[in-house]
């Protein structure tokens, strides 16, 4: 914005926050998500539970979840959950290429449209805006671009996408 013409940005209360956890289906572009007051492994485990319920074992024998190196993804409670649910496996993204995470595009869209310059006075209203945006503006179809110098990154995403599309087609 030009100097002197900046708009006031409302903040939702006194340092209140909410976090969005999501899983992007590479075959359909649909975003399965959950919202919570803290970014903990409990929020991530809740998302894993939603994935497990949303993709029944009768339809898919294996679920592959690609995650970054966030602490909530690597907690002992998450490892225990994964042990109890053997059909859910996870793949860690390389630490040096966060742009390779396909869900970042969807999260960036949510941030651009809802949270970056919001004017909400109440946090529940802002959370409702995010929820509505996710429901109304998907799917976020992933197209491979030159994400990183490492050719293994786009190749891995391409392989996962092809596997997911084959499962949906079956």
C-alpha positions as CSV (number, residue, x, y, z in Angstrom):
1,X,0.0,0.0,0.0
2,X,1.2,3.5,-0.6
3,X,2.7,5.3,2.4
4,X,0.0,6.9,4.6
5,X,-2.9,4.9,3.1
6,X,-2.6,1.7,5.1
7,X,-5.8,0.2,6.4
8,X,-6.3,-0.8,10.0
9,X,-6.2,-4.6,10.4
10,X,-8.5,-5.9,13.2
11,X,-7.1,-8.5,15.4
12,X,-9.3,-11.3,16.9
13,X,-9.1,-10.6,20.6
14,X,-6.0,-10.7,22.7
15,X,-3.5,-12.9,20.8
16,X,-6.1,-15.6,20.2
17,X,-5.2,-18.1,17.6
18,X,-6.6,-21.1,15.8
19,X,-4.8,-23.6,13.6
20,X,-5.8,-25.3,10.4
21,X,-4.7,-28.9,9.8
22,X,-5.4,-30.4,6.4
23,X,-4.9,-33.2,4.1
24,X,-5.1,-32.7,0.3
25,X,-6.3,-35.5,-1.8
26,X,-4.0,-35.4,-4.8
27,X,-6.4,-37.2,-7.1
28,X,-9.4,-35.0,-6.5
29,X,-7.9,-31.8,-5.0
30,X,-10.3,-31.9,-2.1
31,X,-9.1,-30.7,1.3
32,X,-10.0,-32.7,4.4
33,X,-9.4,-30.4,7.4
34,X,-9.8,-29.7,11.0
35,X,-9.5,-26.5,13.1
36,X,-8.3,-26.3,16.6
37,X,-7.1,-23.8,19.2
38,X,-3.6,-25.2,19.4
39,X,-1.1,-26.7,17.0
40,X,-0.5,-30.0,18.8
41,X,-0.2,-33.6,17.8
42,X,-3.8,-34.0,19.0
43,X,-5.0,-31.8,16.1
44,X,-2.9,-33.9,13.7
45,X,-4.2,-37.2,15.2
46,X,-7.7,-35.9,14.8
47,X,-7.0,-35.2,11.1
48,X,-5.5,-38.7,10.7
49,X,-8.7,-40.1,12.3
50,X,-10.8,-38.2,9.8
51,X,-8.7,-39.6,7.0
52,X,-9.1,-43.1,8.3
53,X,-12.9,-42.7,8.5
54,X,-13.2,-40.7,5.3
55,X,-11.4,-43.4,3.2
56,X,-12.9,-46.7,4.4
57,X,-10.7,-49.8,4.4
58,X,-13.1,-51.6,2.1
59,X,-12.3,-49.0,-0.6
60,X,-8.6,-48.3,0.1
61,X,-6.2,-50.8,1.7
62,X,-3.5,-48.2,2.2
63,X,-3.4,-44.5,2.9
64,X,-0.2,-42.6,2.2
65,X,0.1,-39.3,4.0
66,X,2.9,-36.9,3.0
67,X,4.0,-34.7,5.9
68,X,6.6,-32.0,6.5
69,X,8.9,-32.0,9.6
70,X,6.5,-30.2,11.9
71,X,6.9,-31.4,15.5
72,X,3.3,-32.3,15.8
73,X,3.8,-34.9,13.0
74,X,6.6,-36.7,14.7
75,X,5.3,-36.9,18.3
76,X,5.3,-40.3,20.1
77,X,1.5,-40.2,20.3
78,X,1.4,-39.9,16.5
79,X,3.7,-42.9,16.2
80,X,1.4,-44.9,18.5
81,X,-1.6,-43.9,16.4
82,X,0.2,-45.1,13.3
83,X,1.1,-48.4,14.9
84,X,-2.5,-48.9,15.8
85,X,-3.6,-48.1,12.2
86,X,-1.2,-50.0,10.0
87,X,-2.9,-49.1,6.7
88,X,-1.9,-45.4,7.2
89,X,1.7,-44.7,6.3
90,X,3.5,-41.5,6.0
91,X,6.2,-40.1,3.8
92,X,8.4,-37.3,5.0
93,X,9.1,-34.4,2.6
94,X,12.7,-33.4,2.3
95,X,13.6,-30.7,4.9
96,X,15.1,-28.3,2.3
97,X,12.1,-27.9,0.0
98,X,8.9,-26.8,1.8
99,X,7.4,-25.6,-1.5
100,X,7.2,-29.2,-2.5
101,X,4.3,-29.7,-0.1
102,X,1.1,-29.6,-2.3
103,X,-1.1,-28.4,0.6
104,X,0.9,-25.2,1.0
105,X,-0.9,-23.9,-2.1
106,X,-4.3,-24.5,-0.5
107,X,-3.2,-23.0,2.8
108,X,-1.7,-20.0,1.0
109,X,-5.1,-19.5,-0.8
110,X,-6.8,-19.6,2.6
111,X,-4.3,-17.1,4.0
112,X,-4.6,-14.7,1.0
113,X,-8.4,-14.7,1.0
114,X,-9.3,-15.0,4.7
115,X,-6.6,-14.3,7.2
116,X,-4.0,-12.0,5.8
117,X,-6.0,-8.7,6.0
118,X,-9.2,-9.7,7.7
119,X,-11.4,-7.2,9.5
120,X,-13.1,-9.5,11.9
121,X,-13.4,-8.5,15.5
122,X,-14.2,-12.0,16.8
123,X,-12.1,-15.1,16.3
124,X,-15.1,-17.4,15.8
125,X,-16.2,-15.3,12.9
126,X,-12.7,-15.5,11.3
127,X,-12.7,-19.3,11.9
128,X,-16.1,-19.5,10.2
129,X,-14.7,-17.5,7.2
130,X,-11.9,-20.0,6.9
131,X,-14.3,-23.0,7.1
132,X,-16.6,-21.5,4.5
133,X,-13.7,-20.7,2.2
134,X,-12.3,-24.2,2.4
135,X,-15.8,-25.7,1.6
136,X,-16.6,-23.2,-1.2
137,X,-13.3,-22.8,-3.0
138,X,-11.8,-26.2,-3.5
139,X,-10.7,-28.3,-5.1
140,X,-7.1,-27.4,-5.2
141,X,-5.8,-29.5,-8.0
142,X,-2.1,-29.9,-7.8
143,X,0.0,-29.4,-10.9
144,X,3.7,-30.1,-10.8
145,X,5.9,-27.1,-11.4
146,X,9.6,-26.5,-11.0
147,X,9.4,-26.7,-7.3
148,X,13.0,-27.5,-6.5
149,X,16.3,-28.2,-8.1
150,X,16.0,-31.8,-7.0
151,X,14.2,-33.8,-9.7
152,X,13.2,-36.4,-7.1
153,X,10.6,-34.1,-5.6
154,X,8.4,-33.7,-8.6
155,X,8.9,-37.4,-9.5
156,X,7.7,-38.4,-6.0
157,X,4.6,-36.2,-6.2
158,X,3.8,-37.5,-9.7
159,X,4.1,-41.1,-8.5
160,X,1.8,-40.5,-5.5
161,X,-0.7,-38.6,-7.7
162,X,-0.8,-41.5,-10.2
163,X,-1.3,-44.1,-7.4
164,X,-4.1,-42.0,-5.9
165,X,-5.8,-41.5,-9.2
166,X,-5.6,-45.3,-9.9
167,X,-7.2,-46.0,-6.6
168,X,-10.1,-43.6,-7.2
169,X,-10.6,-45.0,-10.7
170,X,-10.8,-48.6,-9.4
